[in-house]
Amino acid sequence: MEDVIIVRSLMKSYGTKKAVNNLSFSVKKGEIFGIIGPNGAGKTTTIEIMEGLRKKDSGEVSILGMNPEKDRKVLNHRIGVQFQATSIQKKMKVKEALKLFAAIYNKNNANDEMLKLLGLEEKMDTYFDDLSGGQKQRLTLALATLHEPEIIFLDEPSMGLDPHARREMWNIICSLRDRGTTIVVTTHYMEEAEKLCDRVAMIYNGELRALDDPSRLVEDISSHFISFRSPDFPVAQVHQMNGVIRVEHDEELDAFKLYTEDLQSCSYNLFKMAHEENYHISDYKFERGTLDDLFVHYLQGGESA
């Protein structure tokens, strides 16, 4: 797959704060690429520079072989940007918003197939203010895809949505990808990134901390953890157990979470020590790690993957 987006050594500062610090990555044609991290990590600044809405301090950005700062007018017809819902007038009908944006892109009307995909066929005469949160998000996505762009940029597309509406949005985004559209999405929902994205770039303090398929990123850090409760198991002894990479301990709940690369060995050592020292263990279980665990790993000073 060819690279349709290339970012090299990107820098952007606001005063003394480095919002984006030497960021480099590429996006392949037809993939859903996630830019993830906490609020204030530099996600929105990065995507706005890629869209041509914000100037960089230094570095290189190529979108479909063009410079988004110099070639923005041409790129506007080849990329789609999902606007925030607040940019649409409350008393504007769905069909009026679609007609307005269609005129901007010299289109006669919205694609009927796309309206069906987005579930807006029956809402054409509904005022924007009367739409549900999920319907508003779907409308802004419809406006971003009216001109059938090659790349779509989505900044926190499911923010504020309930779980059902969020999953509906994920299905729509995947359908757009399946049609051959490249999608760049920013999110601070780790579950969203894990279920939606083909690859993710994890950004923290403006720096790239990890870049890969979500499942491989999790495996690179540690793919398993053991959780249990114990009122008398010494925390120091847990830290010293063979096979333990990291320990989280909640004193109020007497709860432990042990991250390990060797689940079998770690479990054996845990129960062996508990038996020998007569420690009490309850609520024992093991699970596969997630991007949330990976994120905590970086917040606690872990090395980049």
Backbone torsions as a table, in degrees:
resi	resn	phi	psi	omega
1	MET	NA	135.9	-179.7
2	GLU	-77.9	154.0	176.0
3	ASP	-83.6	120.4	178.4
4	VAL	-98.8	-14.7	174.9
5	ILE	-133.0	130.9	176.7
6	ILE	-130.8	125.0	177.1
7	VAL	-121.0	126.4	-177.3
8	ARG	-132.7	122.8	173.0
9	SER	51.4	42.6	-176.1
10	LEU	-72.7	132.8	179.5
11	MET	-131.2	138.7	173.7
12	LYS	-154.1	125.8	-179.9
13	SER	-123.5	151.3	170.8
14	TYR	-120.3	101.0	-173.0
15	GLY	67.2	-124.8	179.9
16	THR	-91.4	-6.9	-178.1
17	LYS	-88.3	125.9	175.7
18	LYS	-87.4	103.0	-179.5
19	ALA	-74.8	-36.0	176.5
20	VAL	-132.2	124.9	-170.6
21	ASN	-126.3	97.5	174.1
22	ASN	57.7	48.6	-175.1
23	LEU	-86.9	131.9	178.6
24	SER	-139.0	132.6	173.5
25	PHE	-169.9	170.5	175.8
26	SER	-136.9	156.5	-179.7
27	VAL	-122.6	131.2	-177.3
28	LYS	-89.7	151.6	179.6
29	LYS	-60.5	131.9	174.4
30	GLY	82.0	10.8	179.1
31	GLU	-107.8	159.7	168.6
32	ILE	-96.6	114.2	-175.6
33	PHE	-110.3	122.8	-178.5
34	GLY	-100.9	135.9	170.7
35	ILE	-109.7	109.7	-169.9
36	ILE	-121.5	160.0	-179.7
37	GLY	153.9	173.5	-178.3
38	PRO	-72.3	169.8	173.9
39	ASN	-59.9	135.5	-179.3
40	GLY	85.1	8.2	-177.8
41	ALA	-77.4	-19.4	-177.3
42	GLY	112.6	8.6	-177.0
43	LYS	-63.7	-52.5	-176.1
44	THR	-65.7	-40.8	177.0
45	THR	-59.1	-43.9	-179.9
46	THR	-61.0	-47.7	-176.7
47	ILE	-69.5	-32.8	178.2
48	GLU	-69.4	-34.3	174.5
49	ILE	-65.8	-41.0	178.8
50	MET	-64.6	-33.4	179.9
51	GLU	-79.8	-11.4	-177.0
52	GLY	85.4	11.9	-178.3
53	LEU	-89.4	-14.2	-178.5
54	ARG	-141.2	139.6	-178.8
55	LYS	-83.9	141.1	176.5
56	LYS	-85.2	161.9	173.1
57	ASP	-83.7	-42.5	178.6
58	SER	-161.9	172.4	-177.8
59	GLY	103.6	-176.4	-178.2
60	GLU	-127.9	138.7	174.5
61	VAL	-134.1	125.8	178.0
62	SER	-124.2	123.2	177.2
63	ILE	-117.7	113.1	-177.2
64	LEU	54.3	36.7	178.1
65	GLY	79.8	7.3	-177.6
66	MET	-121.2	159.8	177.5
67	ASN	-88.8	116.4	-176.0
68	PRO	-63.9	-21.5	176.9
69	GLU	-77.6	-45.2	-175.4
70	LYS	-86.0	-30.1	-173.4
71	ASP	-112.3	30.9	-173.2
72	ARG	-62.4	-40.1	-178.0
73	LYS	-61.9	-40.6	178.6
74	VAL	-70.3	-43.5	-177.9
75	LEU	-65.6	-29.5	-179.1
76	ASN	-56.8	-25.5	-179.9
77	HIS	-92.2	-3.1	-178.8
78	ARG	-118.8	-9.9	176.2
79	ILE	-123.4	156.2	176.2
80	GLY	-121.0	139.1	-179.4
81	VAL	-124.0	124.4	178.9
82	GLN	-79.7	114.1	179.4
83	PHE	-76.8	156.5	175.1
84	GLN	-69.3	147.0	-177.3
85	ALA	-59.4	-27.4	-177.9
86	THR	-67.3	-11.3	-179.0
87	SER	-83.8	-3.9	-179.1
88	ILE	-106.1	134.2	-178.9
89	GLN	-64.9	140.6	-175.8
90	LYS	-61.2	-37.1	-176.3
91	LYS	-99.1	23.8	173.2
92	MET	-93.5	130.6	178.6
93	LYS	-75.7	157.3	179.8
94	VAL	-55.8	-46.3	-177.9
95	LYS	-65.6	-30.3	178.8
96	GLU	-71.1	-40.9	177.8
97	ALA	-63.7	-42.9	179.4
98	LEU	-64.2	-40.6	179.8
99	LYS	-65.3	-41.7	179.9
100	LEU	-61.5	-48.2	-178.2
101	PHE	-71.9	-30.7	176.5
102	ALA	-63.6	-38.3	179.2
103	ALA	-65.6	-35.9	179.1
104	ILE	-60.2	-37.0	-177.5
105	TYR	-100.0	15.1	178.7
106	ASN	56.5	38.9	176.4
107	LYS	-106.8	145.0	-180.0
108	ASN	-69.6	-42.8	179.7
109	ASN	-162.8	177.5	-179.8
110	ALA	-75.4	151.8	177.9
111	ASN	-69.5	119.8	-177.5
112	ASP	-59.8	-38.0	-179.8
113	GLU	-64.2	-38.6	179.1
114	MET	-68.4	-39.9	178.2
115	LEU	-62.2	-37.2	178.0
116	LYS	-66.6	-43.3	178.4
117	LEU	-59.3	-39.7	-176.3
118	LEU	-86.2	-4.3	177.4
119	GLY	69.9	34.9	-177.3
120	LEU	-109.2	1.9	-176.0
121	GLU	-57.7	-39.1	-175.9
122	GLU	-90.5	4.9	-175.2
123	LYS	-113.9	13.4	-172.6
124	MET	-61.0	-33.8	-178.2
125	ASP	-98.5	11.5	-179.8
126	THR	-88.7	136.4	176.1
127	TYR	-69.8	147.3	-178.4
128	PHE	-55.6	-40.6	-176.7
129	ASP	-66.5	-18.8	-178.6
130	ASP	-93.5	-1.7	178.1
131	LEU	-78.7	152.9	173.3
132	SER	-73.6	169.6	179.4
133	GLY	-58.4	-43.4	179.5
134	GLY	-65.5	-38.5	178.9
135	GLN	-67.5	-37.1	176.9
136	LYS	-62.8	-43.2	178.6
137	GLN	-64.0	-39.0	179.5
138	ARG	-67.5	-34.8	177.2
139	LEU	-66.0	-45.0	179.1
140	THR	-63.3	-31.4	175.7
141	LEU	-70.1	-38.1	176.8
142	ALA	-61.7	-41.2	179.7
143	LEU	-65.7	-31.7	180.0
144	ALA	-76.9	-18.1	-175.4
145	THR	-113.6	6.3	-178.4
146	LEU	-53.6	-40.5	-174.1
147	HIS	-93.8	14.5	177.7
148	GLU	52.3	60.1	-177.4
149	PRO	-70.0	157.8	177.9
150	GLU	-79.9	-29.7	179.6
151	ILE	-131.1	136.8	175.9
152	ILE	-120.3	133.0	176.6
153	PHE	-105.9	124.0	-179.0
154	LEU	-122.9	118.1	-178.9
155	ASP	-102.6	107.2	-178.7
156	GLU	52.0	60.4	-173.1
157	PRO	-65.5	-21.5	-177.7
158	SER	-112.7	13.8	180.0
159	MET	-62.3	131.5	177.2
160	GLY	84.0	-1.8	-179.0
161	LEU	-89.2	149.5	174.4
162	ASP	-74.4	165.3	-175.3
163	PRO	-54.1	-39.1	-179.2
164	HIS	-66.9	-47.3	179.8
165	ALA	-64.8	-33.7	179.1
166	ARG	-63.8	-44.4	179.9
167	ARG	-68.8	-32.9	174.4
168	GLU	-61.9	-42.4	178.9
169	MET	-63.6	-40.9	177.9
170	TRP	-59.7	-43.1	-179.5
171	ASN	-62.9	-39.7	179.0
172	ILE	-65.2	-44.6	-179.8
173	ILE	-61.9	-41.8	178.0
174	CYS	-64.6	-36.6	178.0
175	SER	-64.3	-39.0	177.2
176	LEU	-64.6	-41.5	177.0
177	ARG	-61.4	-41.5	-178.7
178	ASP	-65.5	-19.9	176.7
179	ARG	-85.1	-1.0	176.9
180	GLY	103.2	2.2	-179.4
181	THR	-80.5	137.0	173.4
182	THR	-85.4	134.4	-175.5
183	ILE	-128.3	128.5	174.2
184	VAL	-112.0	123.1	-175.3
185	VAL	-128.5	134.7	172.2
186	THR	-102.6	144.4	178.6
187	THR	-161.5	151.2	170.2
188	HIS	-109.7	6.2	173.1
189	TYR	-87.9	108.7	-177.3
190	MET	-66.7	-34.6	178.0
191	GLU	-62.5	-41.0	179.1
192	GLU	-60.6	-46.2	-179.7
193	ALA	-63.4	-40.3	-176.9
194	GLU	-67.8	-38.0	-177.3
195	LYS	-85.0	-26.0	-169.7
196	LEU	-100.6	-39.0	-165.5
197	CYS	-91.2	142.5	172.7
198	ASP	-75.8	-38.5	174.5
199	ARG	-142.4	154.9	178.1
200	VAL	-134.1	147.0	169.6
201	ALA	-111.8	118.0	179.1
202	MET	-93.3	121.3	-177.4
203	ILE	-112.1	136.7	177.1
204	TYR	-142.1	124.7	-176.0
205	ASN	54.9	38.7	176.0
206	GLY	77.9	1.0	-177.3
207	GLU	-111.9	148.5	176.4
208	LEU	-76.9	119.6	-179.8
209	ARG	-102.3	-26.5	-179.4
210	ALA	-160.2	149.9	-180.0
211	LEU	-151.7	113.0	179.7
212	ASP	177.9	-177.8	168.9
213	ASP	-61.3	135.3	-176.8
214	PRO	-52.8	-42.2	-177.8
215	SER	-66.4	-36.9	179.2
216	ARG	-70.9	-35.3	177.8
217	LEU	-60.7	-43.7	179.8
218	VAL	-63.4	-43.1	-179.2
219	GLU	-65.2	-32.0	-179.0
220	ASP	-66.6	-30.5	-178.3
221	ILE	-85.7	-54.4	173.3
222	SER	172.8	125.9	-169.0
223	SER	-91.0	-1.6	-177.0
224	HIS	-138.4	152.9	167.0
225	PHE	-143.3	152.9	177.6
226	ILE	-110.8	133.0	175.1
227	SER	-122.1	145.0	178.4
228	PHE	-163.0	168.2	174.7
229	ARG	-115.1	142.4	176.1
230	SER	-158.1	125.4	179.8
231	PRO	-81.5	-11.6	-172.3
232	ASP	-132.0	1.5	-179.9
233	PHE	-76.4	117.7	-178.0
234	PRO	-63.7	130.0	-178.6
235	VAL	-60.6	-39.3	-178.9
236	ALA	-59.8	-39.0	-179.6
237	GLN	-69.2	-34.7	177.4
238	VAL	-63.5	-43.0	179.4
239	HIS	-60.8	-32.1	-174.8
240	GLN	-87.5	-4.7	-178.3
241	MET	-65.7	140.9	176.6
242	ASN	-63.1	135.4	176.6
243	GLY	92.3	-8.1	-179.1
244	VAL	-87.1	126.6	179.7
245	ILE	-93.3	-44.2	-176.4
246	ARG	-151.4	148.0	-178.5
247	VAL	-127.2	134.0	170.3
248	GLU	-115.5	133.7	-176.1
249	HIS	-133.5	126.6	175.9
250	ASP	-106.2	105.6	-175.6
251	GLU	-63.9	-38.6	-177.4
252	GLU	-63.9	-38.3	-177.3
253	LEU	-97.3	-2.4	-174.6
254	ASP	55.2	36.5	-173.7
255	ALA	-105.5	137.9	178.1
256	PHE	-119.5	146.0	169.5
257	LYS	-133.7	118.6	-176.7
258	LEU	-111.0	122.8	176.8
259	TYR	-94.6	134.3	-174.1
260	THR	-149.5	151.5	173.1
261	GLU	-92.9	-13.4	-177.8
262	ASP	-128.8	88.4	-175.0
263	LEU	-61.2	-43.9	-176.2
264	GLN	-63.8	-47.3	-179.2
265	SER	-65.2	-42.1	-178.7
266	CYS	-65.1	-41.5	178.7
267	SER	-62.9	-43.2	179.3
268	TYR	-60.3	-47.8	-178.6
269	ASN	-63.3	-38.3	-179.4
270	LEU	-62.5	-51.3	-177.1
271	PHE	-72.7	-30.4	176.1
272	LYS	-63.1	-46.0	-179.8
273	MET	-66.7	-40.4	179.7
274	ALA	-62.7	-39.3	179.7
275	HIS	-68.0	-44.5	-177.1
276	GLU	-66.9	-36.7	-175.6
277	GLU	-101.2	0.4	179.5
278	ASN	61.4	38.8	174.8
279	TYR	-81.6	148.9	-179.4
280	HIS	-95.6	132.1	178.8
281	ILE	-127.6	134.0	175.9
282	SER	-140.3	167.1	177.4
283	ASP	53.5	39.3	-179.7
284	TYR	-73.9	134.6	173.5
285	LYS	-160.0	161.0	175.0
286	PHE	-129.8	149.0	-176.9
287	GLU	-144.4	160.4	173.3
288	ARG	-77.9	142.8	178.3
289	GLY	-69.1	165.8	-179.8
290	THR	-131.3	176.6	175.6
291	LEU	-63.9	-28.3	174.7
292	ASP	-59.7	-42.3	178.4
293	ASP	-65.7	-39.2	177.7
294	LEU	-62.5	-41.6	-179.9
295	PHE	-62.3	-44.5	177.2
296	VAL	-61.2	-37.8	178.2
297	HIS	-55.5	-45.3	-179.4
298	TYR	-72.0	-38.1	178.6
299	LEU	-61.3	-30.2	-179.3
300	GLN	-92.5	14.9	172.9
301	GLY	91.3	15.5	179.5
302	GLY	-66.8	157.5	-180.0
303	GLU	-75.3	154.8	179.5
304	SER	-70.0	149.0	177.9
305	ALA	-84.2	NA	NA
